[in-house]
Amino acid sequence: MSLPGPTPLQSFLGGVCLAFPVQALLSFNNNTFGISGFMHGAARGRLEDAMSVLGLVLGGVAVAVIEGDKPTVGDTAPLPLMLSGLLVGAGAKMSNGCTSGHMICGLSHFSSRSIAATATFCATASLTARLFHGTLPPIPGDPSLGAHGGALLTSGVAALVSTLAASRVISAGVHARRAVAFCSAFGFAFALRLSNLSDSRRVLAFLLTPAHTAFDSSLAYLAVGAIPLTTFLYRIGTVRVPKKGKVDARLLTGAALFGVGWGIEGICPGPGLINFGWALATGANVKPLATWLTAVIIGGFVVPS
């Protein structure tokens, strides 16, 4: 029987693999890899954002083919799922980003707004997780690459190659941008699944902090793999992200709301979309994930731009 603990190798390599689609989207499309923004943009009819959403969902379908299991959903009751989704959607819209846009991209760009947002939503998520999930049991750890790690790595590399090909082979313009958006998101899905942070239980276990017996440090390994490499790729790249203003009350309020929603269910937009695709492929847990994603979109519409 496996002992409780993190998945250090899988999570670190997953983080490393996240850096490449993030930088590819920035380099080829001049676009930050912000998944909540993809969702809200797709809901408003922006096709490039819709291709990113489709890439994440179909990445989840591919994960189902590789693993042959079903996605983990911690809660199937509609009310907490709806509340979590509404807060995540509204909070991400107010703060102009979520875990991908602020924690991975923003921190690697040394954005003061992203540093403030990440600190805020991690704090409120941790407090919320302690309130809602204080009895979470420890999760089995795995120091190896895992049963499906090799397949997920190979698939992620193939998706990255496809992203590069799309940027070079397809004639410049809207079709190339949409192909890059799709391929980079497809690769991101494999990396996130490899990291095991598509499993809401591990996210919640991290948010419980080391003081809790169920604490799981996998998210820290993902950050160590993703953020330094993303920073390096950004620094050697030629595209720069413009500064988006100062830290203000709207940013901090939105980040706090996002953190509460994240702490209720342990789901943020990337894992939500990937697990939804996985659920569609297996026919398991479709309704709770669809409920959560719908609430995220509604939350984004409620908040004015």
LOVEX-91767 format. One record per residue: residue in three letters; y, z, x of N, C-alpha, C in turn. Coordinates in Angstrom, 2 decimals. Layout:
ala,Y,Z,X,Y,Z,X,Y,Z,X
...
This chain:
met,-1.19,0.00,0.85,0.00,0.00,0.00,1.25,0.00,0.89
ser,2.24,-0.81,0.50,3.48,-0.89,1.28,4.30,0.38,1.11
leu,4.93,0.81,2.19,5.81,1.96,2.13,7.17,1.55,1.59
pro,7.89,2.48,0.95,9.24,2.15,0.48,10.15,1.77,1.64
gly,11.07,0.86,1.39,12.01,0.47,2.43,12.57,-0.91,2.21
pro,13.35,-1.40,3.16,14.01,-2.70,3.03,13.11,-3.86,3.45
thr,13.68,-5.04,3.42,13.01,-6.26,3.92,13.91,-6.82,5.02
pro,13.95,-6.19,6.19,14.97,-6.53,7.20,14.93,-7.96,7.69
leu,13.73,-8.48,8.01,13.66,-9.83,8.55,14.03,-10.86,7.49
gln,13.46,-10.72,6.31,13.76,-11.66,5.24,15.24,-11.64,4.87
ser,15.81,-10.44,4.76,17.21,-10.33,4.36,18.15,-10.85,5.44
phe,17.85,-10.56,6.70,18.70,-11.05,7.79,18.65,-12.58,7.86
leu,17.45,-13.16,7.83,17.34,-14.62,7.89,17.95,-15.28,6.65
gly,17.78,-14.62,5.49,18.44,-15.14,4.30,19.94,-15.17,4.47
gly,20.50,-14.12,5.07,21.93,-14.10,5.33,22.36,-15.19,6.29
val,21.58,-15.40,7.35,21.88,-16.49,8.29,21.90,-17.82,7.56
cys,20.91,-18.03,6.71,20.81,-19.31,5.99,21.91,-19.49,4.95
leu,22.49,-18.40,4.47,23.60,-18.51,3.52,24.84,-19.11,4.19
ala,25.01,-18.85,5.47,26.23,-19.27,6.15,26.39,-20.79,6.17
phe,25.29,-21.51,6.26,25.39,-22.96,6.43,25.83,-23.70,5.16
pro,25.26,-23.44,3.99,25.79,-24.11,2.79,27.22,-23.69,2.48
val,27.57,-22.44,2.79,28.94,-21.98,2.56,29.91,-22.80,3.41
gln,29.59,-22.98,4.70,30.48,-23.74,5.58,30.44,-25.22,5.26
ala,29.28,-25.72,4.83,29.17,-27.15,4.49,30.09,-27.48,3.32
leu,30.11,-26.63,2.30,30.97,-26.91,1.15,32.44,-26.87,1.55
leu,32.78,-25.95,2.43,34.17,-25.87,2.89,34.53,-27.08,3.74
ser,33.64,-27.47,4.65,33.95,-28.56,5.58,34.02,-29.91,4.88
phe,33.08,-30.16,3.97,32.99,-31.49,3.36,33.81,-31.62,2.07
asn,33.93,-30.52,1.31,34.65,-30.59,0.03,35.94,-29.78,0.02
asn,36.24,-29.09,1.14,37.42,-28.23,1.20,37.43,-27.24,0.05
asn,36.26,-26.64,-0.20,36.10,-25.76,-1.35,35.39,-24.47,-0.93
thr,35.89,-23.33,-1.37,35.26,-22.05,-1.08,34.04,-21.87,-1.98
phe,32.99,-21.27,-1.43,31.74,-21.08,-2.17,31.87,-19.85,-3.07
gly,32.61,-20.00,-4.15,32.83,-18.91,-5.10,32.05,-19.19,-6.38
ile,30.95,-18.48,-6.60,30.04,-18.85,-7.69,30.61,-18.51,-9.05
ser,31.35,-17.41,-9.17,31.99,-17.14,-10.46,32.98,-18.25,-10.81
gly,33.68,-18.76,-9.80,34.58,-19.89,-10.02,33.83,-21.13,-10.45
phe,32.65,-21.36,-9.87,31.83,-22.50,-10.30,31.49,-22.38,-11.79
met,31.07,-21.18,-12.19,30.67,-20.98,-13.58,31.84,-21.20,-14.54
his,32.97,-20.61,-14.23,34.12,-20.74,-15.12,34.66,-22.17,-15.11
gly,34.62,-22.82,-13.95,35.05,-24.22,-13.89,34.12,-25.13,-14.65
ala,32.82,-24.91,-14.52,31.84,-25.73,-15.26,32.02,-25.55,-16.76
ala,32.30,-24.31,-17.19,32.49,-24.06,-18.62,33.72,-24.78,-19.15
arg,34.65,-25.09,-18.27,35.86,-25.82,-18.67,35.73,-27.32,-18.43
gly,34.54,-27.77,-18.07,34.29,-29.20,-17.98,34.50,-29.82,-16.62
arg,34.67,-29.02,-15.56,34.85,-29.59,-14.22,33.48,-29.95,-13.65
leu,33.25,-31.24,-13.44,31.92,-31.72,-13.10,31.47,-31.28,-11.71
glu,32.39,-31.19,-10.78,31.99,-30.75,-9.44,31.47,-29.32,-9.48
asp,32.14,-28.46,-10.23,31.66,-27.09,-10.39,30.32,-27.07,-11.13
ala,30.20,-27.95,-12.11,28.93,-28.03,-12.86,27.77,-28.43,-11.95
met,28.04,-29.28,-10.96,26.98,-29.67,-10.02,26.56,-28.49,-9.15
ser,27.51,-27.63,-8.79,27.17,-26.42,-8.04,26.30,-25.49,-8.88
val,26.68,-25.31,-10.14,25.88,-24.47,-11.04,24.49,-25.06,-11.20
leu,24.41,-26.37,-11.38,23.11,-27.03,-11.53,22.25,-26.84,-10.28
gly,22.88,-26.93,-9.12,22.13,-26.74,-7.87,21.52,-25.35,-7.77
leu,22.27,-24.33,-8.20,21.75,-22.96,-8.17,20.62,-22.78,-9.17
val,20.78,-23.33,-10.37,19.75,-23.19,-11.40,18.48,-23.93,-11.00
leu,18.63,-25.16,-10.51,17.44,-25.92,-10.09,16.83,-25.32,-8.82
gly,17.65,-24.67,-8.01,17.09,-23.91,-6.89,16.17,-22.82,-7.38
gly,16.57,-22.17,-8.47,15.71,-21.17,-9.08,14.42,-21.76,-9.62
val,14.50,-22.96,-10.17,13.29,-23.65,-10.64,12.36,-23.92,-9.45
ala,12.93,-24.35,-8.33,12.12,-24.60,-7.14,11.50,-23.32,-6.61
val,12.23,-22.21,-6.69,11.67,-20.92,-6.28,10.45,-20.58,-7.13
ala,10.53,-20.87,-8.43,9.38,-20.62,-9.31,8.17,-21.43,-8.88
val,8.40,-22.66,-8.46,7.30,-23.52,-8.00,6.69,-22.93,-6.73
ile,7.52,-22.43,-5.83,7.04,-21.87,-4.57,6.30,-20.55,-4.78
glu,6.87,-19.68,-5.59,6.33,-18.33,-5.71,5.34,-18.18,-6.86
gly,5.48,-18.98,-7.90,4.54,-18.90,-9.01,4.54,-17.58,-9.74
asp,5.66,-16.87,-9.72,5.76,-15.58,-10.38,6.92,-15.65,-11.37
lys,7.42,-14.54,-11.82,8.56,-14.52,-12.72,9.68,-13.69,-12.12
pro,10.94,-13.96,-12.48,12.05,-13.19,-11.92,12.05,-11.77,-12.45
thr,12.53,-10.86,-11.62,12.63,-9.46,-12.01,13.91,-9.22,-12.80
val,13.78,-8.62,-13.94,14.94,-8.24,-14.76,14.83,-6.75,-15.04
gly,15.83,-5.99,-14.62,15.75,-4.55,-14.77,15.95,-4.07,-16.19
asp,16.68,-4.85,-17.01,17.02,-4.41,-18.36,16.90,-5.59,-19.30
thr,16.28,-5.38,-20.45,16.19,-6.44,-21.46,16.97,-6.09,-22.72
ala,17.58,-4.91,-22.76,18.38,-4.53,-23.92,19.68,-5.33,-23.93
pro,20.06,-5.93,-25.06,21.21,-6.84,-25.07,22.56,-6.17,-24.79
leu,22.77,-4.94,-25.26,24.10,-4.33,-25.12,24.50,-4.09,-23.67
pro,23.66,-3.45,-22.84,24.07,-3.30,-21.43,24.18,-4.63,-20.70
leu,23.34,-5.60,-21.05,23.44,-6.92,-20.43,24.77,-7.58,-20.78
met,25.15,-7.50,-22.05,26.42,-8.09,-22.48,27.60,-7.37,-21.84
leu,27.56,-6.04,-21.81,28.65,-5.30,-21.20,28.78,-5.63,-19.73
ser,27.65,-5.66,-19.02,27.67,-6.01,-17.60,28.25,-7.40,-17.39
gly,27.76,-8.37,-18.16,28.22,-9.74,-18.00,29.70,-9.89,-18.29
leu,30.18,-9.27,-19.36,31.60,-9.35,-19.71,32.47,-8.78,-18.59
leu,32.08,-7.63,-18.05,32.87,-7.01,-16.98,32.83,-7.84,-15.70
val,31.65,-8.37,-15.37,31.54,-9.23,-14.18,32.40,-10.48,-14.35
gly,32.32,-11.12,-15.51,33.10,-12.34,-15.73,34.58,-12.09,-15.74
ala,35.02,-11.06,-16.47,36.44,-10.76,-16.54,36.96,-10.27,-15.19
gly,36.18,-9.42,-14.53,36.61,-8.89,-13.23,36.72,-9.97,-12.18
ala,35.73,-10.88,-12.15,35.77,-11.97,-11.17,36.96,-12.88,-11.41
lys,37.28,-13.12,-12.69,38.42,-13.97,-13.00,39.73,-13.30,-12.57
met,39.86,-12.00,-12.86,41.09,-11.30,-12.49,41.27,-11.22,-10.98
ser,40.18,-10.97,-10.27,40.28,-10.80,-8.82,40.08,-12.11,-8.07
asn,39.83,-13.19,-8.81,39.67,-14.53,-8.22,38.53,-14.57,-7.22
gly,37.37,-13.97,-7.60,36.22,-14.05,-6.71,35.18,-13.00,-7.04
cys,33.98,-13.20,-6.50,32.88,-12.25,-6.69,32.26,-11.96,-5.33
thr,30.98,-11.63,-5.30,30.36,-11.28,-4.03,30.31,-12.47,-3.07
ser,30.11,-13.67,-3.57,30.07,-14.83,-2.68,31.46,-15.18,-2.17
gly,32.43,-15.26,-3.08,33.77,-15.66,-2.68,34.50,-14.63,-1.84
his,34.36,-13.35,-2.20,35.07,-12.30,-1.47,34.24,-11.72,-0.32
met,32.97,-11.33,-0.62,32.21,-10.59,0.39,31.70,-11.50,1.50
ile,31.23,-12.70,1.17,30.72,-13.60,2.21,31.83,-14.47,2.79
cys,32.51,-15.22,1.91,33.54,-16.13,2.41,34.80,-15.38,2.84
gly,35.31,-14.54,1.96,36.58,-13.88,2.24,36.56,-12.99,3.47
leu,35.50,-12.18,3.61,35.42,-11.31,4.79,35.33,-12.13,6.07
ser,34.61,-13.25,6.02,34.48,-14.08,7.22,35.78,-14.79,7.57
his,36.68,-14.90,6.59,38.00,-15.52,6.85,39.05,-14.45,7.16
phe,38.63,-13.17,7.22,39.53,-12.05,7.46,40.66,-11.98,6.43
ser,40.31,-12.26,5.18,41.29,-12.20,4.11,41.54,-10.75,3.70
ser,42.79,-10.33,3.72,43.11,-8.96,3.31,42.79,-8.73,1.84
arg,42.98,-9.75,1.02,42.63,-9.63,-0.41,41.13,-9.43,-0.58
ser,40.33,-10.17,0.17,38.88,-10.04,0.05,38.38,-8.72,0.59
ile,39.00,-8.23,1.66,38.63,-6.91,2.20,38.88,-5.84,1.15
ala,40.06,-5.91,0.51,40.40,-4.92,-0.52,39.49,-5.06,-1.73
ala,39.22,-6.29,-2.15,38.36,-6.51,-3.31,36.94,-6.03,-3.06
thr,36.40,-6.36,-1.89,35.03,-5.96,-1.56,34.90,-4.45,-1.50
ala,35.84,-3.79,-0.85,35.80,-2.33,-0.79,35.87,-1.72,-2.19
thr,36.70,-2.31,-3.05,36.87,-1.78,-4.40,35.63,-1.99,-5.24
phe,35.09,-3.22,-5.26,33.93,-3.42,-6.15,32.67,-2.76,-5.61
cys,32.56,-2.58,-4.31,31.40,-1.83,-3.80,31.50,-0.36,-4.19
ala,32.71,0.19,-4.17,32.89,1.60,-4.54,32.59,1.83,-6.01
thr,33.15,0.99,-6.89,32.92,1.19,-8.32,31.48,0.86,-8.70
ala,30.89,-0.12,-8.02,29.48,-0.44,-8.29,28.58,0.70,-7.88
ser,28.88,1.33,-6.76,28.07,2.45,-6.29,28.15,3.63,-7.26
leu,29.35,3.94,-7.71,29.50,5.04,-8.67,28.78,4.73,-9.98
thr,28.87,3.48,-10.42,28.21,3.09,-11.67,26.69,3.12,-11.53
ala,26.20,2.63,-10.39,24.75,2.65,-10.16,24.22,4.08,-10.15
arg,24.96,5.00,-9.55,24.53,6.40,-9.55,24.48,6.96,-10.97
leu,25.41,6.52,-11.81,25.47,7.01,-13.18,24.34,6.43,-14.03
phe,24.08,5.12,-13.87,23.12,4.43,-14.74,21.70,4.42,-14.17
his,21.58,4.51,-12.85,20.26,4.29,-12.23,19.90,5.38,-11.23
gly,20.33,6.60,-11.50,20.06,7.69,-10.59,18.59,8.04,-10.44
thr,17.76,7.57,-11.39,16.32,7.85,-11.33,15.52,6.64,-10.84
leu,16.19,5.65,-10.26,15.48,4.46,-9.78,14.44,4.85,-8.74
pro,13.20,4.38,-8.91,12.18,4.73,-7.92,12.30,3.89,-6.65
pro,11.81,4.36,-5.51,11.84,3.56,-4.28,11.07,2.26,-4.43
ile,11.52,1.23,-3.74,10.91,-0.10,-3.82,10.10,-0.35,-2.54
pro,8.92,-0.95,-2.65,8.13,-1.23,-1.44,8.88,-2.12,-0.46
gly,8.79,-1.80,0.83,9.43,-2.59,1.86,8.47,-3.60,2.48
asp,9.01,-4.46,3.32,8.19,-5.46,3.99,8.92,-5.91,5.25
pro,8.44,-5.53,6.44,9.12,-5.92,7.69,8.83,-7.35,8.13
ser,7.91,-8.04,7.44,7.51,-9.38,7.84,8.37,-10.44,7.16
leu,8.04,-11.70,7.40,8.73,-12.81,6.75,8.32,-12.94,5.30
gly,7.23,-12.32,4.91,6.79,-12.37,3.52,5.89,-13.56,3.23
ala,5.22,-13.50,2.12,4.25,-14.55,1.76,4.89,-15.91,1.57
his,6.13,-15.94,1.12,6.78,-17.22,0.81,7.98,-17.51,1.71
gly,8.20,-16.67,2.73,9.37,-16.84,3.58,9.42,-18.18,4.28
gly,8.28,-18.63,4.79,8.25,-19.92,5.49,8.61,-21.07,4.58
ala,8.08,-21.06,3.37,8.37,-22.14,2.41,9.84,-22.12,2.00
leu,10.41,-20.93,1.81,11.82,-20.83,1.44,12.72,-21.29,2.57
leu,12.37,-20.93,3.82,13.14,-21.39,4.97,13.11,-22.91,5.09
thr,11.90,-23.48,4.98,11.75,-24.93,5.08,12.54,-25.64,4.00
ser,12.47,-25.13,2.78,13.18,-25.74,1.67,14.70,-25.64,1.87
gly,15.15,-24.50,2.40,16.57,-24.35,2.66,17.08,-25.30,3.71
val,16.30,-25.49,4.76,16.68,-26.45,5.81,16.73,-27.87,5.24
ala,15.76,-28.22,4.40,15.75,-29.55,3.78,16.98,-29.76,2.91
ala,17.39,-28.69,2.20,18.58,-28.79,1.36,19.83,-28.96,2.22
leu,19.88,-28.28,3.38,21.02,-28.43,4.28,21.10,-29.84,4.82
val,19.96,-30.38,5.22,19.92,-31.77,5.70,20.40,-32.72,4.61
ser,19.99,-32.45,3.38,20.44,-33.28,2.26,21.96,-33.17,2.07
thr,22.50,-31.97,2.29,23.95,-31.80,2.19,24.66,-32.65,3.23
leu,24.16,-32.60,4.46,24.76,-33.41,5.53,24.64,-34.90,5.23
ala,23.47,-35.29,4.73,23.27,-36.71,4.39,24.20,-37.15,3.27
ala,24.35,-36.28,2.28,25.22,-36.62,1.16,26.66,-36.84,1.61
ser,27.09,-36.05,2.59,28.47,-36.16,3.07,28.68,-37.41,3.92
arg,27.59,-37.96,4.45,27.71,-39.09,5.35,27.28,-40.42,4.71
val,26.21,-40.38,3.95,25.62,-41.61,3.44,26.35,-42.12,2.20
ile,26.63,-41.20,1.26,27.32,-41.61,0.04,28.77,-41.90,0.37
ser,29.30,-42.98,-0.18,30.67,-43.36,0.11,31.62,-42.24,-0.30
ala,32.66,-42.07,0.48,33.61,-40.99,0.25,34.18,-41.07,-1.16
gly,34.43,-39.93,-1.74,35.00,-39.90,-3.08,34.28,-38.90,-3.96
val,34.46,-39.07,-5.25,33.98,-38.07,-6.20,32.46,-37.94,-6.19
his,31.74,-39.04,-5.99,30.28,-38.95,-6.00,29.76,-38.17,-4.80
ala,30.38,-38.37,-3.65,29.98,-37.62,-2.47,30.27,-36.13,-2.65
arg,31.41,-35.81,-3.21,31.78,-34.41,-3.43,30.77,-33.73,-4.36
arg,30.38,-34.42,-5.41,29.43,-33.82,-6.35,28.06,-33.65,-5.72
ala,27.67,-34.62,-4.89,26.37,-34.51,-4.21,26.37,-33.34,-3.24
val,27.45,-33.17,-2.50,27.57,-32.05,-1.57,27.56,-30.73,-2.33
ala,28.28,-30.67,-3.44,28.31,-29.46,-4.26,26.90,-29.09,-4.71
phe,26.16,-30.07,-5.17,24.80,-29.80,-5.65,23.88,-29.37,-4.51
cys,23.87,-30.12,-3.42,22.93,-29.85,-2.33,23.22,-28.52,-1.64
ser,24.50,-28.19,-1.46,24.83,-26.91,-0.81,24.41,-25.74,-1.70
ala,24.60,-25.86,-3.01,24.18,-24.80,-3.92,22.67,-24.68,-3.97
phe,21.99,-25.80,-3.92,20.52,-25.81,-3.92,20.00,-25.06,-2.70
gly,20.60,-25.31,-1.53,20.21,-24.60,-0.32,20.56,-23.13,-0.37
phe,21.70,-22.81,-0.97,22.12,-21.42,-1.11,21.09,-20.63,-1.92
ala,20.51,-21.27,-2.92,19.52,-20.60,-3.78,18.30,-20.16,-2.96
phe,17.80,-21.01,-2.09,16.64,-20.65,-1.27,16.98,-19.50,-0.32
ala,18.18,-19.55,0.26,18.59,-18.51,1.19,18.71,-17.16,0.49
leu,19.31,-17.17,-0.69,19.48,-15.92,-1.41,18.14,-15.33,-1.85
arg,17.23,-16.21,-2.26,15.91,-15.71,-2.64,15.16,-15.17,-1.42
leu,15.28,-15.85,-0.29,14.65,-15.37,0.94,15.15,-13.97,1.28
ser,16.42,-13.71,1.06,17.01,-12.42,1.40,16.51,-11.29,0.51
asn,15.91,-11.63,-0.62,15.43,-10.67,-1.63,16.56,-10.02,-2.43
leu,17.79,-10.46,-2.23,18.90,-9.88,-2.98,19.11,-10.58,-4.32
ser,18.19,-11.48,-4.67,18.15,-11.96,-6.05,17.43,-10.96,-6.94
asp,16.81,-9.96,-6.33,16.12,-8.89,-7.05,17.12,-7.78,-7.33
ser,17.47,-7.60,-8.60,18.51,-6.63,-8.96,18.13,-5.21,-8.56
arg,16.84,-4.92,-8.48,16.43,-3.56,-8.09,16.87,-3.24,-6.67
arg,16.76,-4.20,-5.77,17.17,-3.96,-4.38,18.69,-3.80,-4.28
val,19.42,-4.57,-5.07,20.88,-4.41,-5.09,21.26,-3.02,-5.56
leu,20.66,-2.60,-6.67,20.95,-1.26,-7.20,20.55,-0.18,-6.20
ala,19.41,-0.37,-5.54,18.95,0.62,-4.57,19.92,0.72,-3.39
phe,20.54,-0.40,-3.00,21.56,-0.35,-1.95,22.79,0.39,-2.45
leu,23.21,0.10,-3.67,24.42,0.71,-4.22,24.28,2.22,-4.41
leu,23.04,2.71,-4.49,22.83,4.15,-4.65,23.20,4.94,-3.39
thr,23.40,4.26,-2.28,23.82,4.83,-0.98,22.68,5.58,-0.31
pro,22.79,5.79,1.01,21.70,6.45,1.76,21.37,7.87,1.30
ala,22.26,8.49,0.54,21.98,9.85,0.07,20.86,9.89,-0.97
his,20.52,8.72,-1.53,19.50,8.66,-2.58,18.15,8.30,-1.96
thr,17.08,8.85,-2.52,15.74,8.59,-1.98,15.30,7.14,-2.15
ala,15.89,6.41,-3.10,15.51,5.02,-3.35,16.36,4.03,-2.56
phe,17.26,4.52,-1.70,18.17,3.62,-0.98,17.42,2.52,-0.26
asp,17.95,1.28,-0.38,17.37,0.11,0.27,18.49,-0.60,1.02
ser,18.36,-0.73,2.32,19.43,-1.28,3.16,19.38,-2.80,3.30
ser,18.60,-3.48,2.47,18.44,-4.94,2.62,19.76,-5.69,2.56
leu,20.68,-5.26,1.68,21.96,-5.95,1.57,22.75,-5.87,2.87
ala,22.60,-4.77,3.60,23.28,-4.65,4.90,22.73,-5.67,5.89
tyr,21.41,-5.88,5.88,20.82,-6.90,6.76,21.32,-8.29,6.39
leu,21.45,-8.56,5.09,22.00,-9.85,4.67,23.41,-10.02,5.22
ala,24.24,-8.99,5.09,25.62,-9.08,5.56,25.68,-9.31,7.07
val,24.82,-8.64,7.82,24.80,-8.82,9.28,24.38,-10.24,9.64
gly,23.48,-10.83,8.85,23.08,-12.20,9.11,24.12,-13.21,8.68
ala,24.82,-12.94,7.57,25.70,-13.95,6.98,27.12,-13.92,7.52
ile,27.74,-12.75,7.58,29.18,-12.71,7.81,29.58,-13.10,9.23
pro,28.93,-12.58,10.29,29.34,-13.02,11.64,29.14,-14.53,11.86
leu,28.03,-15.07,11.37,27.79,-16.50,11.56,28.77,-17.33,10.73
thr,29.04,-16.91,9.50,30.03,-17.63,8.69,31.40,-17.58,9.36
thr,31.73,-16.44,9.96,33.00,-16.32,10.69,33.04,-17.30,11.86
phe,31.96,-17.37,12.62,31.90,-18.27,13.76,32.02,-19.73,13.32
leu,31.27,-20.11,12.29,31.33,-21.50,11.80,32.72,-21.84,11.28
tyr,33.35,-20.87,10.63,34.70,-21.09,10.12,35.68,-21.30,11.26
arg,35.53,-20.50,12.32,36.47,-20.59,13.44,36.33,-21.89,14.22
ile,35.12,-22.42,14.30,34.96,-23.67,15.04,35.17,-24.88,14.14
gly,35.27,-24.67,12.84,35.53,-25.76,11.92,37.00,-26.14,11.91
thr,37.31,-27.18,11.16,38.69,-27.68,11.13,39.41,-27.37,9.82
val,38.67,-26.98,8.79,39.28,-26.70,7.49,39.66,-25.22,7.43
arg,40.86,-24.94,6.97,41.32,-23.57,6.84,41.63,-23.26,5.36
val,41.31,-22.04,4.97,41.56,-21.60,3.60,42.96,-21.02,3.53
pro,43.81,-21.51,2.64,45.17,-20.97,2.56,45.19,-19.54,2.05
lys,46.15,-18.78,2.52,46.31,-17.41,2.05,46.71,-17.42,0.58
lys,46.20,-16.46,-0.20,46.41,-16.46,-1.65,47.24,-15.28,-2.12
gly,48.18,-14.85,-1.33,49.06,-13.79,-1.77,48.63,-12.42,-1.29
lys,49.33,-11.41,-1.79,49.12,-10.05,-1.35,48.10,-9.33,-2.23
val,47.66,-8.20,-1.74,46.82,-7.31,-2.54,47.69,-6.73,-3.65
asp,47.28,-6.92,-4.91,48.09,-6.44,-6.02,47.21,-5.74,-7.05
ala,47.84,-5.26,-8.11,47.14,-4.49,-9.13,46.11,-5.35,-9.86
arg,46.41,-6.61,-10.09,45.46,-7.48,-10.79,44.18,-7.64,-9.98
leu,44.33,-7.86,-8.67,43.17,-8.00,-7.80,42.30,-6.74,-7.83
leu,42.93,-5.59,-7.64,42.17,-4.34,-7.55,41.55,-3.97,-8.90
thr,42.27,-4.21,-9.99,41.72,-3.93,-11.31,40.52,-4.83,-11.59
gly,40.67,-6.12,-11.28,39.57,-7.05,-11.49,38.36,-6.70,-10.64
ala,38.59,-6.35,-9.38,37.48,-5.98,-8.51,36.78,-4.72,-9.01
ala,37.56,-3.76,-9.52,36.97,-2.53,-10.06,36.11,-2.83,-11.28
leu,36.60,-3.69,-12.17,35.82,-4.08,-13.36,34.55,-4.81,-12.95
phe,34.69,-5.72,-12.00,33.52,-6.45,-11.51,32.48,-5.47,-10.96
gly,32.93,-4.49,-10.19,32.00,-3.52,-9.61,31.26,-2.73,-10.66
val,31.96,-2.33,-11.72,31.29,-1.60,-12.80,30.21,-2.47,-13.44
gly,30.56,-3.74,-13.73,29.56,-4.64,-14.30,28.39,-4.88,-13.38
trp,28.67,-5.00,-12.10,27.62,-5.20,-11.10,26.72,-3.97,-11.03
gly,27.32,-2.79,-11.09,26.54,-1.57,-10.99,25.70,-1.28,-12.22
ile,26.06,-1.83,-13.37,25.28,-1.60,-14.59,23.92,-2.29,-14.49
glu,23.90,-3.54,-14.02,22.65,-4.31,-14.00,22.19,-4.74,-12.61
gly,23.06,-4.65,-11.62,22.68,-5.12,-10.28,22.65,-6.62,-10.16
ile,23.30,-7.33,-11.09,23.31,-8.80,-11.08,24.73,-9.28,-10.86
cys,24.90,-10.26,-10.00,26.16,-10.98,-9.87,25.88,-12.47,-10.10
pro,26.90,-13.33,-10.14,26.68,-14.70,-10.62,25.62,-15.51,-9.88
gly,25.55,-15.43,-8.54,24.54,-16.21,-7.82,23.12,-15.87,-8.22
pro,22.70,-14.61,-8.08,21.36,-14.25,-8.52,21.13,-14.51,-10.00
gly,22.17,-14.34,-10.82,22.00,-14.60,-12.25,21.61,-16.04,-12.53
leu,22.28,-16.99,-11.88,21.96,-18.41,-12.09,20.60,-18.78,-11.50
ile,20.31,-18.28,-10.30,19.02,-18.58,-9.67,17.87,-18.03,-10.50
asn,18.00,-16.78,-10.93,16.95,-16.18,-11.73,16.82,-16.84,-13.10
phe,17.92,-17.37,-13.61,17.85,-18.09,-14.88,17.01,-19.36,-14.73
gly,17.23,-20.10,-13.64,16.40,-21.27,-13.38,14.94,-20.91,-13.21
trp,14.71,-19.81,-12.50,13.35,-19.30,-12.29,12.72,-18.94,-13.63
ala,13.51,-18.30,-14.50,13.01,-17.91,-15.82,12.70,-19.13,-16.68
leu,13.57,-20.14,-16.63,13.31,-21.36,-17.40,11.99,-22.01,-16.98
ala,11.71,-21.98,-15.68,10.50,-22.63,-15.18,9.24,-21.86,-15.56
thr,9.35,-20.55,-15.70,8.18,-19.73,-15.99,8.08,-19.31,-17.45
gly,9.18,-19.45,-18.19,9.20,-19.02,-19.58,9.29,-17.52,-19.75
ala,9.61,-16.78,-18.68,9.67,-15.32,-18.73,11.10,-14.85,-18.46
asn,11.57,-13.90,-19.26,12.88,-13.27,-19.10,14.05,-14.24,-19.27
val,13.84,-15.30,-20.04,14.93,-16.26,-20.27,16.05,-15.63,-21.08
lys,15.70,-14.93,-22.17,16.72,-14.41,-23.09,17.66,-13.41,-22.43
pro,17.17,-12.39,-21.69,18.12,-11.45,-21.09,19.05,-12.10,-20.06
leu,18.53,-13.05,-19.29,19.38,-13.71,-18.30,20.38,-14.64,-18.98
ala,19.96,-15.32,-20.04,20.90,-16.17,-20.80,21.98,-15.32,-21.44
thr,21.62,-14.15,-21.94,22.60,-13.22,-22.53,23.63,-12.81,-21.50
trp,23.16,-12.44,-20.31,24.07,-11.99,-19.26,25.01,-13.12,-18.82
leu,24.47,-14.31,-18.60,25.29,-15.44,-18.13,26.30,-15.85,-19.19
thr,25.90,-15.85,-20.44,26.84,-16.18,-21.52,27.98,-15.19,-21.55
ala,27.67,-13.91,-21.37,28.71,-12.88,-21.36,29.66,-13.07,-20.18
val,29.13,-13.48,-19.02,29.99,-13.74,-17.86,31.01,-14.84,-18.18
ile,30.55,-15.91,-18.81,31.44,-17.02,-19.15,32.49,-16.57,-20.16
ile,32.06,-15.80,-21.17,33.01,-15.30,-22.16,34.05,-14.39,-21.50
gly,33.59,-13.53,-20.59,34.50,-12.65,-19.88,35.56,-13.43,-19.11
gly,35.16,-14.56,-18.53,36.12,-15.38,-17.82,37.13,-16.04,-18.73
phe,36.72,-16.39,-19.95,37.63,-17.00,-20.90,38.61,-15.99,-21.48
val,38.20,-14.72,-21.59,39.04,-13.69,-22.17,40.26,-13.42,-21.30
val,40.07,-13.50,-20.00,41.16,-13.17,-19.07,42.05,-14.40,-18.85
pro,43.35,-14.29,-19.05,44.23,-15.44,-18.81,44.32,-15.77,-17.33
ser,44.56,-17.04,-17.05,44.66,-17.48,-15.65,45.94,-16.94,-15.00
